[in-house]
């Protein structure tokens, strides 16, 4: 068969897969259920000003107590923490892996200053809930930074990990602290200055609010954010532009962690087309990985990890929501996140030193 004939056959196969996927999802209807039941936004979000393009929440205590987390830690002790962090724990009495229970964050990705190296930094406001030794943390902050008054509240300003930048924080109670970076903490201490949640964001949060960890983001121009020339025109560009927001959610279920990404499309038709196209691409990816020539272009670890993720992923739609879902065991997560083994010296190099 000629090369042009092979390309035509591949094109026909792709079109057939997309058509079959579209028919399948049309007949199937809703597909896989959400990983958690919808619900109201967590109370901790009400302490944030709202209006941010990205909002995240995590129930760390629930995740820490899950069988999945126990399985993950059973693979072995965590790596040694850096000395700077061990010193921080000694002076403040706070260890996030033990003492942090919940967090909520507002993020403005493009609002931070751009440093000389051109890498943009995000502005954020966060509220953390847990066990804090207020006296120790205050003493530590006064030693390395400054303190000022905002009404009855003490506002501490300490150096950020970014050179020349500061992080401000204030206690909202014995078990809550608010942080701000690249923006004013007044947005938390004076809630009237915030904009609150708009209806669309509140609706997206409601879809994932029961998850242990979630994030929702507005997407005004997803093709440009992906920075890939293939996404800048054509049908895929139109479908990506139909996405009004993206939600990510993770929730432990026994010894598994269910992870889901949802795209809020502007119509049921666009959600249907995207789900069919993505599922077809998933099967094409698995077929490509079955080709020894394709696998030869990747490291064995990368090929195995990609194959594992493609196997456990599922794509579906529900009304105008597109959903990609993964069910991960602790062993799978450890495998795909493990660093590759060190490369062995070549035989020529060894021969040269013999």
N, C-alpha and C positions, 0 to 999 in steps of 0.2 A: 504494500500500500504506500502511496506517495505521502510526503510530509503534509501536503495540503489536505489530502484525504484524511489523514490522522487527525489534523486540527478540526476538520469538519465533523468527524465522528465524535470528538471530545465535546464540541459545541452542542451537537445534538443531544449527547448524553446529559450535559449540564441542563439544557432546556427541559429535557424529559424529567430530570430529577426535581427541578423547580416546579414544573407543572404537577408532578405527582404529589409533591409536598403541599402545594396549594390546595389540590383536591382533597388530600388527606385532612388538612386542618379545617377546610370548609365543612367537610362531612362530620369531623370529630367535634367541632364547636369549641368548647372552652379549653380543653387540654388540661394540663396539670394544675392542681389547686395552689393557692398561695401558701407560703411556708408557715404563716401564722394567720390567725383570724384578724380582720381589721379592727381598729379600736381608736380611741382618742389619743392625742399626743401625750407623751409622758409629762408629768408635772414639772420636771426639771426644765423642760423647754420653755415654760412660761416665765422663767427668770431671765431668758435671753431677750435682746431687743427685737429679734426677727428681722425679716427683710433681706437676709443674706442670700446670695446665690446658692450656697452650699450649707446644709444643716446636717449635723451628725449627732448620734446618741449611742451610748453603750451602757449596758447593765453588766459591769465587770464582775460584780459579786455573783450573779446568776451564772455567768460563763465559768467563773472559777470553781463553782460548786457542781458543775455538770460532770457526768461520767466521761464525756468526751475530753474535757480538760484533764481529768485524772489519767486517761489513756495517753494523752499527749505527753504528760510529764513522766509517765512510766518508762518511756524510751530511754531515759537517762537524765542525769542532773543537768540543769541549764548551764551554759558557758559562764565562766567567771565574769562578774560585772567589773566595769572599769573602776579604778581607784577613786576617781572623782565622785562617782555615784555612791560608792561605799562610804566616803567621807560625808556626803550629803545626808545619807541615812543616819549615820552616827550623830550628826549635829542637829537634825530636825526630827528624828524619830519616825520619819515617814518613808515607807517603801511602797511604791505603787502596786507591786505585785501582791501585796498583802493588805494594804490599807485603803486603796481606791475602790469604791463601790459602784459609783455611776459617774458619767460625764455627759455634758451636752455642749456642742460647739456651733457657733456661727462663723462662717468663713467667707471672706471676700477675696477670691484668688487674684484679681487684678488691681487691688486697692493698695498694696504695699509699695514701698519705694523700690526703685530699680537701682541696685548697686552698680559700681563701675564694671563688674564682670558681665553685666547684662542679664543676670538671672533674676527674674521677678520674685518678690516675696509676698505672701498672703497676709492680709490683716485678719485677725481672729479675736473672738471673745468666747471664753469657755467658762463653764461652771462645773466644779467637781464636788462630789459628795463622798464622804468617807470618814476615816478616823484621823484627826489632825491634832498634834500637840501644839496648841496655839502659842504657848510661851516659847517653846524651842524654835518654832518657825519664825516668830516675830524677832527673836534675838538674832537668828541667822540672817534674816533680811536686813536688819539694822546694821549688822556687821559688814555686809557686802554691798549694801545699797543705801537708799534714803527712805524717809517716811514723811508723809504730809497728811493733812486733814481734809476730808470731804464730808462736811456735816459732822455726824458723830462717828464716822468710819475712819479708820487709819488706812491710808493707801500706801503700799510699799512699792518701790521701784528698784528692780535688781537687774544686773546685766543679763542680756540674752546670749544664747549660744552664737548668735550672729554678731561679729565684731562691731562695736559702736552702737548697738541697738539695746533697747530696754524692754523689760516686761513689767507691767504693773499688776498688782493683785491686792485683794482686800477680802477679809473674812465676812461672809454673809451670816455666819452663825458658827457654833462650835464644830459643826460637821459639814460646812459648806464654804468653799473658796471660789471667788471669781477671778479670772485672769484676762488680760488684754494685751495684744501685741499689734503694733502698727496702727492702733486706734485707741480711743479714749475709753477707760473703764467707767466713765460717767454713764455710758449707755446701759450699764447694768445697775449702777448705784442710783440713777435717775431714770426709772423705767419709762417715763412719759416721753423720753427722747427717742425711743425705739419705734419702729414702724409696725411691729406685730407680724403675724403670719397672714399672707394673702390666701384667698380661697383655694387656688390651685395647689399651692404648697401644702396647705392643710389637708387637702384631699389625698395628695401623694403620701404624706406622712401617715394618714389613716390606714393606707394599704399595708404599711410595714410596721406600724407602731407597736405591735405585739412582739416584734423580733428582739432578740437579746442585743444585737448591734445593728444599726441601720444608718444610712445616709441618703439624703435626697438632694438633687441638684437641678437647677434650671439650665436648659441648653438652648441658647438663642441662635447659635450657628454651629451645629455639631460638625459638619464637614470641614470647616476651617480649623476647629479644635483638633481634629484628627490629623491635620497637616499631611495629607496624602493626596497626590495629584489624581489618583483614581476616584476619589470621593468628591471631586470638585465639579463634576458635571454628570449628566446622564440620569438614568432611572434611580441608581443607588443614591445619588445626591438628593434627588427629590424625596426619597423615602427617609433619608437621614434628617432632612430639613423638617419633616413632619413630626419629629420627636420634640415634644415640648419640655420634657423633664425626664430624669433618670433617677431610679431608686435602687439602692443596694441594701441587702438584708442578710444577716447570718443568724442562725438559731440552732442551738444544740438539741438533738433529738436522740436521747439515749447515748450510744457510743458513736453517733454520727454528727457531723455538722452540716446542716443544709444551708446552702448559699444561693441566693437568687438575685438576679438583676432584672429590673423592670423598666421598660421604656414606655412613657406616656405619649402615645401618638395622637395626632389630631383627628383621626378617623379610624373606624373599625377596619375599613378596607386596607389602609396603609399598615396597620398592625398585622393583618392577615398576610399581606405580601412580604413584610419583613420577616415574620416568623417562618414562612415557607422558604424564603431565600437563605436564611441563616441555618435552618435545619438541613437544607440541601448542601450548603457549604460544609457543614459538619460531616456529612456522609462522604462528600468528596475528599475532605481532609483525611478521613480514615482510610479511604481507598488509596490515596496517594501514599500514605505511610506504609501500606502493604507492599508498595513497589520497592524492591531492594535499592534501585538507583536513587530514589528519594531519600531513603534512610541513610544511604552512604554519604549524603551531603550534610548530615547532622551528626552530632555526637550521639552515641548510644543512649546516654542519660536523657538528652533533650528529646530524642525520638520516643523513648519509653514514657517520659512524663507527658508529652503532648498526646500520645495515644491514650494514656490513662484518662486525661481530662476530657478528651473527645468522647470516650466511652461513657463516662458518668454524666455528661452534660445532656440536658433535654431542653427543647425549645417549644414554646406554646404561646397561645394568645388568649386573652379574656377581654371581650369587648374591645376597647381601644388600647389595652395594655399588652405589650409584648413581654414575655418572661423567658429568661434563660436560667436554668436551675441546675445546681450541682449538689450531689450528696457525697461528702468526703468523710473518710475514716481518719483517725489520727495517723495511722500508718501511711495512708495515701498522702496526707498533707506533709508529713515529715519527708517522704520520698521525693515529692516534687519540689520541696523547698531546700533540700540538702545541697550543699555546694558540690560541684563535680570533683572527683578524686584528682589528686595531683598527677600531671602527665609524667610518664616514665621517660628517662633519657633515651634518645635514639640509639640503635645498635652501632651506628657509625661513630657516635661520640664516645660510647663505651670502648669501642675497638681502638680509638685513638689514644685512650688513656691506659690501655692494657700493656 
